[in-house]
Amino acid sequence: MSDANGMQSDDSHGENFHGFTLGPLVGDIGTPSDFEHQWGEVDFFQRVWESPTDSGHRVDLQVIVMRGERLCDIEAVVEFLAEYHEQRRDEWHLEDFAHPDGAGRRGDRFVFWLADPKVAVQVRDPFDTWGIEAVSTAACAIRKRDKS
């Protein structure tokens, strides 16, 4: 269910996900599933929300927490994600993204930031359902969990 601003108001709000508190996300997103994998010596912890369609399911939104030694600064994260997503770095159009937890970048359908050395987070809208402004707002609502 969404509020008047189109932000998610389901049970994920306030939930801990691999050291981060999920704030309000985007509109009416589907059912969440969690996945883990490793690539390039980086561990991925992914939550994916999917909605049913006439032909199966569609990914509504992805939140990915990445942990690895090579994620030492934002430029290292950019290089890693360019390799992971098979993007030519000189052709990958990114702009600065100011997340409350750290420096980041954003593209047409995703944002990512370095939350701590060795920890990066990415929020993806793979089908451009919500638009980059809504994804950026949702990303800023995902915060490092207070350790106290």
C-alpha positions in Angstrom: 0.0 0.0 0.0 1.2 3.5 -0.8 0.8 6.8 1.0 -0.2 10.1 -0.8 3.3 10.6 -2.0 3.5 7.2 -3.7 5.9 5.9 -1.0 5.6 2.3 0.2 3.8 1.7 3.4 4.1 -2.1 3.7 5.8 -4.2 6.3 9.4 -3.6 5.0 9.5 -0.1 6.4 11.8 0.0 9.4 13.1 -3.5 8.8 16.8 -4.4 9.2 18.4 -5.7 6.0 22.1 -6.7 6.4 23.0 -3.7 8.6 20.6 -1.2 7.0 17.2 0.1 8.0 14.8 0.2 5.1 12.8 3.4 5.0 9.8 4.1 2.8 10.5 2.7 -0.6 8.5 3.3 -3.8 4.8 2.8 -4.7 2.9 -0.5 -4.6 5.7 -3.0 -4.9 5.2 -6.7 -4.8 6.4 -9.5 -2.7 10.0 -9.4 -1.4 12.5 -12.3 -1.7 16.1 -12.4 -0.5 19.1 -13.7 -2.4 22.8 -14.0 -1.7 25.7 -14.6 -4.1 29.3 -13.7 -4.6 31.0 -12.2 -7.6 34.5 -10.8 -7.9 35.3 -11.5 -4.3 32.3 -9.3 -3.2 29.4 -10.7 -1.3 25.9 -9.6 -2.5 22.9 -9.6 -0.3 19.8 -8.7 -2.4 16.2 -8.1 -1.6 14.0 -8.1 -4.7 10.3 -7.1 -4.8 8.3 -8.7 -7.7 4.8 -8.3 -8.9 2.8 -10.9 -10.9 2.2 -10.1 -14.6 0.1 -11.9 -17.3 3.3 -13.6 -18.4 4.9 -14.3 -15.0 6.6 -11.9 -12.7 8.3 -8.5 -13.0 11.0 -7.1 -10.7 9.7 -3.9 -9.2 12.7 -2.9 -7.1 16.1 -4.2 -5.9 18.1 -3.3 -2.8 21.6 -4.8 -2.9 24.1 -4.6 0.0 27.6 -5.4 -1.2 30.5 -6.3 1.1 34.1 -6.8 0.0 37.7 -5.6 0.4 37.8 -4.1 -3.0 35.0 -1.6 -2.2 37.5 0.8 -0.5 36.2 4.1 -1.9 33.5 5.4 -4.2 35.8 5.2 -7.3 36.5 1.6 -6.5 32.8 0.9 -6.3 32.3 2.6 -9.7 35.0 0.4 -11.2 33.6 -2.7 -9.6 30.0 -2.1 -10.7 31.1 -1.2 -14.3 32.9 -4.5 -14.5 29.9 -6.4 -12.9 27.3 -4.8 -15.1 29.6 -5.1 -18.2 29.7 -1.3 -18.8 32.4 0.5 -20.5 33.5 3.0 -17.9 34.0 5.7 -20.5 30.4 5.2 -21.8 28.7 4.8 -18.4 27.0 8.1 -17.7 26.8 8.6 -14.0 26.2 11.7 -11.9 27.1 12.4 -8.3 24.6 11.3 -5.7 24.6 12.6 -2.2 23.4 9.9 0.2 23.2 10.8 3.9 25.5 7.8 4.6 28.2 8.5 2.0 29.2 9.5 -1.5 27.4 7.9 -4.4 26.5 7.9 -8.0 23.3 7.5 -10.0 22.4 6.5 -13.5 19.1 6.3 -15.3 17.6 3.5 -13.3 19.8 3.0 -10.2 21.7 4.7 -7.4 24.6 3.4 -5.3 26.8 4.7 -2.5 29.7 3.8 -0.3 28.1 3.4 3.2 31.5 2.5 4.8 34.8 1.3 3.5 34.1 -2.3 2.1 30.3 -1.7 2.1 28.3 -0.3 -0.7 24.5 -0.3 -1.4 22.7 -0.2 -4.7 19.0 0.5 -5.4 17.8 -0.5 -8.8 14.6 0.1 -10.8 15.3 -2.3 -13.6 12.3 -1.4 -15.8 12.2 2.3 -15.0 8.8 1.9 -13.4 9.3 4.6 -10.7 11.8 7.0 -12.2 15.1 8.0 -10.9 13.8 10.7 -8.5 11.6 8.2 -6.7 14.5 5.7 -6.6 16.8 8.4 -5.2 14.3 9.3 -2.5 13.9 5.7 -1.5 17.6 5.2 -1.5 18.1 8.1 0.9 15.6 6.4 3.3 17.8 3.4 3.5 20.2 4.1 6.3 23.0 2.4 8.2 21.5 0.7 11.2 22.4 2.4 14.5 24.9 0.1 16.3 24.0 1.3 19.8 
